[in-house]
Amino acid sequence: MNRHQASVAESLPETDIAEYLRRHPDFFERHDKLLLGLRLPHSRNGATVSLVERQVAMLRQRNGRLEQRLKGLVEIAKFNDALVAKIHRLSLRLLAARSTAGVFELVETTLREQFAADRAALVVYEDTFAAASADGRFALAFRRDDPALKPFATFLEAARTRCGRLRERQKSLLFGSDDEAQGSAAMVPLGAAARYGFLVIYNSSVDHFNPGKSTDFLDQLGELIAAALEQHAAPAIET
């Protein structure tokens, strides 16, 4: 390459050179001596390495990232499999429940022992389930138009599972006032348009039920509990 050619090459934008090499992958096959003579600075100690060595190093880094990603996907798959098994066991036990109180007790125990819920509350409506069947601890009975439920109005209007932090009025109504640090919660409607009420699962970690969390399993849990409650609901239900 003469001085004129070198000057022209140096004036070319790097993007044009990169695009040319991409469109002509056989370039280095036709200029193998150039390929053998290429040396690239090593990113760590400033030493030079051959192009092949650099490519091998880059492939190892890429393989390492892919391996970590694969491990993450495997862990997620195992976690999801465990959730499926838990929901399946809960389904079988709910089928055997003989009363509303039995459903309440079973759901509360399962959330605490199988789903690591720090706290949970199941809100049902008095016109659908007798207030006497609510235990006032986990299962709470309210009128549908009870002003106390106003902090949940937006959630109930949307009737979609929501994850995030509870507002103080919401937390106080369900769990009482205390000095515990604010965590995160999942609010799950029970039935279409929250027909039977809603479930709130609380965790002391602020990241456990973050707003970006997938709600697929929570939705299934809500549908399952709603189906179990429907078996014991009062004949006449307001819509």
N, C-alpha and C positions, 0 to 999 in steps of 0.2 A: 504494500500500500504506500503510494507516494504522499508527499506533504499535502498536495491538493485534496486527495481522497481522504486523508486523515482529517483535514480541516472540515470537509463536507460532512464526514461522519460525526465529528464532535458537535456540529451545529444542529444535528437532527434531534428532535425532542425524544426523550427516553420512551415515551408512550408509543411513538412511531416504530422505534426499534423493537420494543416488546411485541407490538402487533405483528411486525414482519416475521419475527421468530415464531410466533404462534401460528401464523399462516403457512410457514415453511418449516415444518418439524424436521425435514431432512437436511437443513442447512449445515449442521455440524457433521453429518455423514459425508457431505461434500467437502468439508473443511476440517477433517479429523485432526490435523496437526494443530489447528487453532484450539480445538477442544482440549487436547492433551496439555496444551500450554497454559490454559486458564488457571488462575489462582484466585481464591476468594479469601478475604480477611475473616478470621474466626471471631465470632461475636464476643468471646469471653476474654481471651488473652492477647488478641491482636495478631496471632500467628496466621499464616496462610495455609489453606487446605485446598485440595483439588476439588473440582466441580463434583465429581462422583462422591467424594467423601462428604461434601456439603449436602448433596441430595440424600445420602444415606442417613445423615444426622437429622435432616428435616423429616424424612419418612419415619424415623424412630420417634420423634416428637409427636408427629401426627398419630402414629399407632398408639402412643401412650395416652393421648387425649381420647382416642376412640375406645381404648380399653377402660378408661375411667367412666366414660359415658355408658358403656355396656354394663359395667358393674352397677351404675346407678339405675339403669333400666331393669336389671335383674332384681335389685332390692325393691323397686317399686312394684314389680310383678309379684314378688313374694308377699309384700304388704297387702296388695289387692286380693291375692288368693286367701290370705288370712281373714280379710274383711268379708269375703264371700262366704267363707265357712262359718263365721260368726253369725252373719245374717241368716244363713240357712238354718243354723241351730235355733236361733230366735224364732224363725218362722214356725218350726215344728212345735216349739213350746207354746207359742201363742195360739196355735190351732187347738191345743188341749186346754186352754184357759176357759174356766166355767163362768166367770163373772167379770164385770168391769173392774172391780177391786183386784181380781186376779191378774188382769192385764196390766193395771197400774203397777202392782208389786213386781211383776216379771220384768217390765220395761225398766223400772228404776234399778233393780238388781243387775240387770244385764249391762246397762250403761255404766254403772259403777265398777263392776267386776270385769267386764269384757272390753269395754270401750274407753276405760280410764278417764271417765268424766269426773272432774273434781266436784261439780255440782250439776244438777239437772232439775228442770221443772216441766210439768205437763199441765198445760192450761186447757180445761174443758168447759163447755157451756152448760149451765144449769138446766136449760130447757131440753137438753139432749141426754144428760146424765144427772141423776139425782145428786144434789149437793152433798148428801150424806155419804155418797160413795167416794168422794174426794177426801184424802187424808190430811189436807192442809199443810203437808210437808213437802211432798213431791207432786202430788196431784192437787191442783188448785181449781176450784169451780167459780166461775163468774157469769153474770148475765152477759148476753151478747152486746148490749148497749151500756155496759158498766163504764162510767167515766174513768175508773181506775185503769182501764185498758187503753186509754188515749195515747200513752207513750208508744204503743205498738200499732197505732192507726195506719201509718204509712206501710209498714210491713204487711199488715193484714189486708190492706187494699190491694197490694201487689200479689200477695199470696204466693210468694216464691221464696225458696230457701235463701237465707242471707247469712253471710259470715262477717265477723268483725267485732268491734268493741261494743259492749252494752252501754247505753246511756245510764247515768246514775239513777234516774227515775225507774227505768226498766229493771235494773239490777236490784234496787230497793224493794220493788213490788214483789219480785220473785224470791229473792234470797235474804231480804232484810238489809239493814244498814250495818256496815262494819268497816274496819280500817284496812281490809285486805286490798292489796294492790290490784289495779284494774287489769284483767286478763282479756280473753277473747271468747266469743260464743258463736254457736250456730243456732239460728232460729229456723225451725222447720214447720211449715203448715201441715196440718193433718186433714187430708181430703181436699177435693177441689174447692177453691176459694176458702180454704181453712175451715171447712164445714164443721169439723168436730173440735177445732181448737188448734193449738200449736205446741210444739216441743222446743225447749231451749236447753242446749247442752253447753256448759261453761267449763273452760279450762284456764288455769292460772297463768299460762303462757300467752303473751300477747300475739305470738306468731302461730299458735296452733290452729286457730280458725281465722286465718288471714283472708281478706276479701278476694284474693286471687285463687283461693282453694277450690278445687273441683267439688261440685255438690252432688255428683251422681249417686254416691252411696248414701248420702244424707237424704236425698230425694226418695231413694228406695226404702230407707228406714221409715220415713214419714208415711209413705204409701202402705207399708206393711202394718204399722201401728194403726193407721186409719181403718184398714180392712178389719183388724181385730176388734177395734172399738165399735165398728158398724154392727157387729154381731150382737152387741149388747145395748145398742142405742135405743132411745125411746121411739115408738112408732111414728110420731109426728115430729118432724124436724123443720125448723125454719130455714129458708134458703136466702 
